[in-house]
Amino acid sequence: MSSTSVALSGFAGGIVGLLTAWPAYRFSVAWGEPPLAACATCGSGITTWVRLKHRCAGCDTASAVHPVWTAIAGATAFALLAWALPASLLLLACLYVAGLGLLMSVIDLKVQRLPDPLMLTTFVGTAVLLTLHAFSTGTWPEYARGWLGGVALLLAYLVFALLPGAPMGLGDVKLAGVLGLVLGYFGWPAVVFGAILPFLVNGPFAVIALIRRGRKARSPFGPALLIGWLVAVVLAAYQAS
């Protein structure tokens, strides 16, 4: 893709990142709890999902992650995908996963959970975009392999999550299945690489958590899954071009 298109994609990713911080704060609640409707510090009501400031309007307490960091992450992910992939519905599916993945990563970092509504939204949107891509390009073998890749990663991570002391939960298993759906489109090497790389990415964070909080500490695995997915997609697309 041209440098202009990469720059425009990076700009779009930056905007998505800016808009991610506040929803991530509202979704960062315990399992079964509704999204935050008031500031945890002063109790000021929260009525909007779109807000660029990361501080409470009532008490000025820093509530959300700083939007600058989410903007940088979004811009980087979108630009890398646009650089590696031609303009297509497949690229749009990858950008869709990256955008929602950024939102879920922030939530996972804050409360170590991946909300089911966001997971379902990611799965449905990705499946629809990949189906439309297969219709428009006739890449049905790749489409079928995508579903097989999704099932393979789902089952592999499920087995691992059930092992004693596994560093992941069922939310990570479901996310792995969605990511495998995209990775399978690029081939089995991408699926294998996308399955292994998150463990390498998560290693340093697990060590830091161990040092700071002791032997029972757990680090969120969702961000590592998404970083591994991004690297696997970019490398597979670049090698195929």
Secondary structure, DSSP 4 states (H G I P E B T S, - for coil): --HHHHHHHHHHHHHHHHTTHHHHHHH---TTPPPP-B-TTT--B---S--S--B-TTT--B-SPPHHHHHHHHHHHHHHHHHHS-SSHHHHHHHHHHHHHHHHHHHHHHHS---HHHHHHHHHHHHHHHHHHHHHH--HHHHHHHHHHHHHHHHHHHHHHTSTT-S--HHHHHHHHHHHHHHHHH-HHHHHHHHHHHHHHHHHHHHHHHHHH-TT-----HHHHHHHHHHHHHHHHHHH-
